[in-house]
Amino acid sequence: MEALQLQRLQETVARVYRQVPFYRKALEEKGLRPEDIKTLADVSKLPFTTKQDLRDNYPYGLFALPLKDVVRLHGSSGTTGKPIVVGYSRQDLDDWSELLARVITQATVGPEDVTQIAFGYGLFTGGFGLHYGMEKVGSTVVPMSSGNSEKQIMLMQDFGTTALVSTPSYALHLVEVAQKMGIDPKKDLSLRVGLFGGEPCSQGMEAALQELWGIRVTDNYGLTEVGGPGVSGDCGLGEGQHISEDFYLAEIIDPDTCEVLPYGEEGELVITTLRKEACPVLRYRTRDITRLMPEPCSCGRTTLRMKKIRGRSDDMLIIKGVNVFPSQIEVVLAEVAAVAMHYQMVVTKEGYSDALEIKVELEPAYFTDDWRQLKEIEKNILRVLKRVVGIECKITLVSPQSLERTAGKAKRVLDLRNN
């Protein structure tokens, strides 16, 4: 594997040096030429690529192929209204199907399954990626796309859907929709497995999905900038996600110093594509916080594994000197039976200090006007929060289903400090 990775790394560096002016300039500024990459460790000499680099080179500035050889464009939304654009050659699309077929097979989905895709189609990579991967393994695909939740449930019931593809937060919302329709997700539907992505799926959220749906929950990882979903996938044993090392070279760095960290240490995931033709990427800083594990998995696979994403370095909140990730709040809520996994973190300024308010939805059975009972629930949340995160904050209990629902990524953090 290391020999294959080195060969593909050298080919990728040579290709971007020849065909992408941005990378040629970045390499020359470091005094590097392609022939200087002699070992895998030399990847640390290469320049990083950031999301801003993709924005600055919109739309085709980082492409390594002429547009006539690019058969597909995808992108993610940008802060200025311009999407981050990535391209795919014919080979890239074939490779993408292979990568997703691996993730899907690890999740135990195959020709006997009916898979409903509730990811959005269009420029977003998730819907198409899982769609073609499902077809490659022979699963029957229901390309429902996101939204229209009551119809999602109706089709699950009518078509005998056994596998669901969506964000984890939308899967939680679909449970609520089913219950409103008088449908018991465990008894009245045939769903047996969920393939969730698009946003972090914490252990607390995973446990909630397993309990509410009664299904096998698997997590997969990818991002538009390196080609979409398919970087890694969960085998279901809870020992981390298997990375397709023949397509991606993964590193962990200290997000502050950019120093490469050894296996086992937590830091920011950095990815170099090894086979992308249209839009190869060197050392992309994902901002996702995880760690890498080289030991073989109990499932028998021997590829490098990554732990669940703990949070994002750019989503991390610093509240009174304490680092806080949304995923930590999910751990807290999973320990309190009276509340749902739907929440929102609101950060404001009180004088010169940061203040954190966490809005948490009550479970319907605990929705009451009994002041003492509500205060007891708040105390329980604060107690667990102090133990897990080490901070105190304001807890606001809100009525069931009052926080905004979305078919895409959930909006967990509202930072009002600069308003």
MOQUI-V918373 format. One record per residue. N is the residue number from 1. RES is the residue in three letters. SS is DSSP state (2 for helix, 1 for strand, 0 for the rest). NEAR is the number of other ideal C-beta (glycine too) atoms within 10 Angstrom. Layout:
BEGIN
<<N & RES & SS & NEAR> <N & RES & SS & NEAR>>
END
This chain:
BEGIN
<<1 & MET & 0 & 10> <2 & GLU & 2 & 10> <3 & ALA & 2 & 8> <4 & LEU & 2 & 11> <5 & GLN & 2 & 18> <6 & LEU & 2 & 19> <7 & GLN & 2 & 11> <8 & ARG & 2 & 20> <9 & LEU & 2 & 22> <10 & GLN & 2 & 18> <11 & GLU & 2 & 15> <12 & THR & 2 & 25> <13 & VAL & 2 & 25> <14 & ALA & 2 & 14> <15 & ARG & 2 & 17> <16 & VAL & 2 & 26> <17 & TYR & 2 & 19> <18 & ARG & 2 & 11> <19 & GLN & 2 & 14> <20 & VAL & 0 & 22> <21 & PRO & 2 & 12> <22 & PHE & 2 & 17> <23 & TYR & 2 & 24> <24 & ARG & 2 & 15> <25 & LYS & 2 & 11> <26 & ALA & 2 & 19> <27 & LEU & 2 & 22> <28 & GLU & 2 & 11> <29 & GLU & 2 & 9> <30 & LYS & 0 & 11> <31 & GLY & 0 & 8> <32 & LEU & 0 & 17> <33 & ARG & 0 & 13> <34 & PRO & 2 & 17> <35 & GLU & 2 & 10> <36 & ASP & 2 & 13> <37 & ILE & 0 & 21> <38 & LYS & 0 & 9> <39 & THR & 0 & 10> <40 & LEU & 2 & 15> <41 & ALA & 2 & 10> <42 & ASP & 2 & 15> <43 & VAL & 2 & 19> <44 & SER & 2 & 13> <45 & LYS & 2 & 14> <46 & LEU & 0 & 22> <47 & PRO & 0 & 16> <48 & PHE & 0 & 13> <49 & THR & 1 & 26> <50 & THR & 0 & 15> <51 & LYS & 2 & 19> <52 & GLN & 2 & 10> <53 & ASP & 2 & 20> <54 & LEU & 2 & 25> <55 & ARG & 2 & 16> <56 & ASP & 2 & 11> <57 & ASN & 0 & 17> <58 & TYR & 0 & 15> <59 & PRO & 0 & 16> <60 & TYR & 0 & 15> <61 & GLY & 0 & 14> <62 & LEU & 0 & 26> <63 & PHE & 0 & 22> <64 & ALA & 0 & 21> <65 & LEU & 0 & 21> <66 & PRO & 0 & 10> <67 & LEU & 2 & 11> <68 & LYS & 2 & 6> <69 & ASP & 2 & 14> <70 & VAL & 0 & 20> <71 & VAL & 0 & 14> <72 & ARG & 1 & 15> <73 & LEU & 1 & 17> <74 & HIS & 1 & 22> <75 & GLY & 1 & 20> <76 & SER & 1 & 17> <77 & SER & 0 & 13> <78 & GLY & 0 & 14> <79 & THR & 0 & 7> <80 & THR & 0 & 8> <81 & GLY & 0 & 6> <82 & LYS & 0 & 12> <83 & PRO & 0 & 19> <84 & ILE & 1 & 22> <85 & VAL & 1 & 22> <86 & VAL & 1 & 28> <87 & GLY & 1 & 24> <88 & TYR & 1 & 24> <89 & SER & 0 & 19> <90 & ARG & 2 & 13> <91 & GLN & 2 & 14> <92 & ASP & 2 & 23> <93 & LEU & 2 & 16> <94 & ASP & 2 & 13> <95 & ASP & 2 & 21> <96 & TRP & 2 & 26> <97 & SER & 2 & 20> <98 & GLU & 2 & 17> <99 & LEU & 2 & 28> <100 & LEU & 2 & 28> <101 & ALA & 2 & 21> <102 & ARG & 2 & 22> <103 & VAL & 2 & 30> <104 & ILE & 2 & 28> <105 & THR & 2 & 15> <106 & GLN & 2 & 21> <107 & ALA & 0 & 25> <108 & THR & 0 & 14> <109 & VAL & 0 & 27> <110 & GLY & 0 & 14> <111 & PRO & 0 & 8> <112 & GLU & 0 & 9> <113 & ASP & 0 & 22> <114 & VAL & 1 & 19> <115 & THR & 1 & 25> <116 & GLN & 1 & 22> <117 & ILE & 1 & 24> <118 & ALA & 0 & 27> <119 & PHE & 0 & 28> <120 & GLY & 0 & 19> <121 & TYR & 0 & 15> <122 & GLY & 0 & 13> <123 & LEU & 0 & 17> <124 & PHE & 0 & 21> <125 & THR & 2 & 28> <126 & GLY & 2 & 26> <127 & GLY & 2 & 23> <128 & PHE & 2 & 25> <129 & GLY & 2 & 28> <130 & LEU & 2 & 30> <131 & HIS & 2 & 22> <132 & TYR & 2 & 18> <133 & GLY & 2 & 29> <134 & MET & 2 & 27> <135 & GLU & 2 & 15> <136 & LYS & 2 & 18> <137 & VAL & 2 & 19> <138 & GLY & 0 & 13> <139 & SER & 0 & 22> <140 & THR & 1 & 17> <141 & VAL & 1 & 18> <142 & VAL & 1 & 22> <143 & PRO & 0 & 16> <144 & MET & 0 & 22> <145 & SER & 0 & 17> <146 & SER & 0 & 22> <147 & GLY & 0 & 13> <148 & ASN & 0 & 13> <149 & SER & 2 & 19> <150 & GLU & 2 & 12> <151 & LYS & 2 & 11> <152 & GLN & 2 & 25> <153 & ILE & 2 & 23> <154 & MET & 2 & 14> <155 & LEU & 2 & 17> <156 & MET & 2 & 25> <157 & GLN & 2 & 16> <158 & ASP & 2 & 9> <159 & PHE & 2 & 15> <160 & GLY & 0 & 13> <161 & THR & 0 & 23> <162 & THR & 0 & 20> <163 & ALA & 1 & 29> <164 & LEU & 1 & 26> <165 & VAL & 1 & 32> <166 & SER & 1 & 27> <167 & THR & 0 & 24> <168 & PRO & 2 & 25> <169 & SER & 2 & 24> <170 & TYR & 2 & 24> <171 & ALA & 2 & 24> <172 & LEU & 2 & 20> <173 & HIS & 2 & 20> <174 & LEU & 2 & 25> <175 & VAL & 2 & 19> <176 & GLU & 2 & 18> <177 & VAL & 2 & 17> <178 & ALA & 2 & 25> <179 & GLN & 2 & 14> <180 & LYS & 2 & 12> <181 & MET & 0 & 13> <182 & GLY & 0 & 7> <183 & ILE & 0 & 17> <184 & ASP & 0 & 10> <185 & PRO & 2 & 20> <186 & LYS & 2 & 14> <187 & LYS & 2 & 7> <188 & ASP & 2 & 13> <189 & LEU & 0 & 21> <190 & SER & 0 & 13> <191 & LEU & 0 & 23> <192 & ARG & 0 & 16> <193 & VAL & 1 & 20> <194 & GLY & 1 & 22> <195 & LEU & 1 & 28> <196 & PHE & 1 & 25> <197 & GLY & 0 & 26> <198 & GLY & 0 & 26> <199 & GLU & 0 & 17> <200 & PRO & 0 & 28> <201 & CYS & 0 & 26> <202 & SER & 0 & 25> <203 & GLN & 2 & 14> <204 & GLY & 2 & 18> <205 & MET & 2 & 25> <206 & GLU & 2 & 21> <207 & ALA & 2 & 15> <208 & ALA & 2 & 22> <209 & LEU & 2 & 23> <210 & GLN & 2 & 13> <211 & GLU & 2 & 13> <212 & LEU & 2 & 19> <213 & TRP & 2 & 22> <214 & GLY & 0 & 14> <215 & ILE & 0 & 20> <216 & ARG & 1 & 18> <217 & VAL & 1 & 23> <218 & THR & 1 & 25> <219 & ASP & 1 & 26> <220 & ASN & 1 & 29> <221 & TYR & 1 & 24> <222 & GLY & 1 & 25> <223 & LEU & 1 & 22> <224 & THR & 2 & 22> <225 & GLU & 2 & 24> <226 & VAL & 2 & 22> <227 & GLY & 0 & 29> <228 & GLY & 1 & 24> <229 & PRO & 1 & 27> <230 & GLY & 1 & 28> <231 & VAL & 1 & 25> <232 & SER & 1 & 28> <233 & GLY & 1 & 27> <234 & ASP & 1 & 26> <235 & CYS & 0 & 21> <236 & GLY & 0 & 15> <237 & LEU & 0 & 11> <238 & GLY & 0 & 13> <239 & GLU & 0 & 17> <240 & GLY & 0 & 21> <241 & GLN & 1 & 25> <242 & HIS & 1 & 23> <243 & ILE & 1 & 22> <244 & SER & 0 & 22> <245 & GLU & 0 & 17> <246 & ASP & 0 & 16> <247 & PHE & 0 & 22> <248 & TYR & 1 & 25> <249 & LEU & 1 & 23> <250 & ALA & 1 & 19> <251 & GLU & 1 & 17> <252 & ILE & 1 & 22> <253 & ILE & 1 & 19> <254 & ASP & 0 & 13> <255 & PRO & 0 & 18> <256 & ASP & 0 & 9> <257 & THR & 0 & 9> <258 & CYS & 0 & 14> <259 & GLU & 0 & 11> <260 & VAL & 1 & 15> <261 & LEU & 0 & 16> <262 & PRO & 0 & 9> <263 & TYR & 0 & 11> <264 & GLY & 0 & 12> <265 & GLU & 0 & 12> <266 & GLU & 0 & 13> <267 & GLY & 1 & 23> <268 & GLU & 1 & 21> <269 & LEU & 1 & 26> <270 & VAL & 1 & 25> <271 & ILE & 1 & 26> <272 & THR & 1 & 23> <273 & THR & 1 & 25> <274 & LEU & 0 & 21> <275 & ARG & 0 & 18> <276 & LYS & 0 & 27> <277 & GLU & 0 & 20> <278 & ALA & 0 & 25> <279 & CYS & 0 & 26> <280 & PRO & 0 & 27> <281 & VAL & 0 & 23> <282 & LEU & 0 & 24> <283 & ARG & 0 & 19> <284 & TYR & 1 & 21> <285 & ARG & 1 & 21> <286 & THR & 1 & 21> <287 & ARG & 1 & 19> <288 & ASP & 1 & 21> <289 & ILE & 1 & 23> <290 & THR & 1 & 24> <291 & ARG & 0 & 19> <292 & LEU & 1 & 21> <293 & MET & 1 & 17> <294 & PRO & 0 & 10> <295 & GLU & 0 & 12> <296 & PRO & 0 & 12> <297 & CYS & 0 & 16> <298 & SER & 0 & 10> <299 & CYS & 0 & 12> <300 & GLY & 0 & 7> <301 & ARG & 0 & 15> <302 & THR & 0 & 13> <303 & THR & 0 & 16> <304 & LEU & 0 & 21> <305 & ARG & 1 & 23> <306 & MET & 1 & 20> <307 & LYS & 0 & 15> <308 & LYS & 0 & 18> <309 & ILE & 0 & 21> <310 & ARG & 0 & 17> <311 & GLY & 1 & 20> <312 & ARG & 1 & 17> <313 & SER & 0 & 17> <314 & ASP & 0 & 11> <315 & ASP & 0 & 18> <316 & MET & 0 & 16> <317 & LEU & 1 & 19> <318 & ILE & 1 & 10> <319 & ILE & 1 & 18> <320 & LYS & 0 & 13> <321 & GLY & 0 & 8> <322 & VAL & 1 & 13> <323 & ASN & 1 & 15> <324 & VAL & 1 & 24> <325 & PHE & 0 & 23> <326 & PRO & 2 & 22> <327 & SER & 2 & 21> <328 & GLN & 2 & 19> <329 & ILE & 2 & 26> <330 & GLU & 2 & 22> <331 & VAL & 2 & 18> <332 & VAL & 2 & 23> <333 & LEU & 2 & 24> <334 & ALA & 2 & 20> <335 & GLU & 0 & 15> <336 & VAL & 0 & 18> <337 & ALA & 0 & 11> <338 & ALA & 0 & 20> <339 & VAL & 1 & 24> <340 & ALA & 1 & 22> <341 & MET & 1 & 21> <342 & HIS & 1 & 24> <343 & TYR & 1 & 22> <344 & GLN & 1 & 20> <345 & MET & 1 & 21> <346 & VAL & 1 & 16> <347 & VAL & 1 & 18> <348 & THR & 1 & 15> <349 & LYS & 1 & 12> <350 & GLU & 1 & 7> <351 & GLY & 0 & 6> <352 & TYR & 0 & 5> <353 & SER & 1 & 9> <354 & ASP & 1 & 18> <355 & ALA & 1 & 16> <356 & LEU & 1 & 21> <357 & GLU & 1 & 15> <358 & ILE & 1 & 21> <359 & LYS & 1 & 17> <360 & VAL & 1 & 23> <361 & GLU & 1 & 20> <362 & LEU & 1 & 19> <363 & GLU & 0 & 13> <364 & PRO & 2 & 12> <365 & ALA & 2 & 9> <366 & TYR & 2 & 17> <367 & PHE & 0 & 14> <368 & THR & 0 & 13> <369 & ASP & 0 & 6> <370 & ASP & 0 & 9> <371 & TRP & 2 & 8> <372 & ARG & 2 & 7> <373 & GLN & 2 & 12> <374 & LEU & 2 & 17> <375 & LYS & 2 & 12> <376 & GLU & 2 & 11> <377 & ILE & 2 & 20> <378 & GLU & 2 & 18> <379 & LYS & 2 & 11> <380 & ASN & 2 & 17> <381 & ILE & 2 & 22> <382 & LEU & 2 & 17> <383 & ARG & 2 & 13> <384 & VAL & 2 & 16> <385 & LEU & 2 & 24> <386 & LYS & 2 & 13> <387 & ARG & 2 & 10> <388 & VAL & 2 & 14> <389 & VAL & 0 & 19> <390 & GLY & 0 & 14> <391 & ILE & 0 & 17> <392 & GLU & 0 & 13> <393 & CYS & 0 & 22> <394 & LYS & 1 & 13> <395 & ILE & 1 & 21> <396 & THR & 1 & 13> <397 & LEU & 1 & 19> <398 & VAL & 1 & 17> <399 & SER & 0 & 10> <400 & PRO & 0 & 16> <401 & GLN & 0 & 15> <402 & SER & 0 & 10> <403 & LEU & 0 & 17> <404 & GLU & 0 & 9> <405 & ARG & 0 & 15> <406 & THR & 0 & 13> <407 & ALA & 0 & 19> <408 & GLY & 0 & 18> <409 & LYS & 0 & 13> <410 & ALA & 0 & 24> <411 & LYS & 0 & 12> <412 & ARG & 0 & 19> <413 & VAL & 1 & 16> <414 & LEU & 1 & 13> <415 & ASP & 1 & 13> <416 & LEU & 0 & 11> <417 & ARG & 0 & 10> <418 & ASN & 0 & 5> <419 & ASN & 0 & 7>>
END
